[in-house]
């Protein structure tokens, strides 16, 4: 348990030691992510600002694509995959048989 407390203490210390510039960056990122700086901080602490910013932007882009109807529904993807599997299986049976 002491190791966990030590990690949390280091994370809390790093949060408290953020520069004003990094705090503004974290606050803006939290707003984009629909979160709070405090809730987002563990991920930023672990993975870094750049990775989390890229992840948040990718998520927002994906949400926009879904909202615009630019994605293929899961059911359709699965049905196409099943058709390809079935077709491949039939071709193999013909070659073997």
C-alpha positions, 0 to 999 in steps of 0.5 A, a space after each residue: 500500500 505504501 508504494 501506491 501512496 508514494 505514486 499518488 503523492 508523486 502525482 499530486 506533487 507534480 500536479 501542484 508543481 505545474 507551471 502556469 502555462 502547463 496548468 492553462 494547457 491542462 485546463 483547456 484540454 480538460 474542457 475539450 475532453 469534457 472533464 476536469 483538470 483534476 480528473 484528467 491529470 492522472 492520464 496526463 501524468 502517466 502518458 504526457 500532454 501530447 499523447 492525451 491531446 492527440 487522444 482527445 482530438 482523435 475522440 472528438 474527430 470520431 464523434 464528429 464523423 459518427 454524428 455526420 453519418 460518415 461511419 459504417 455501423 457495427 452491424 454492417 461491418 460484422 455482416 460483411 465480415 461474416 459474408 467474407 468468411 463464409 465465401 472463403 470457407 466455400 472456396 476452400 471446400 471446393 478446392 479440397 473436395 
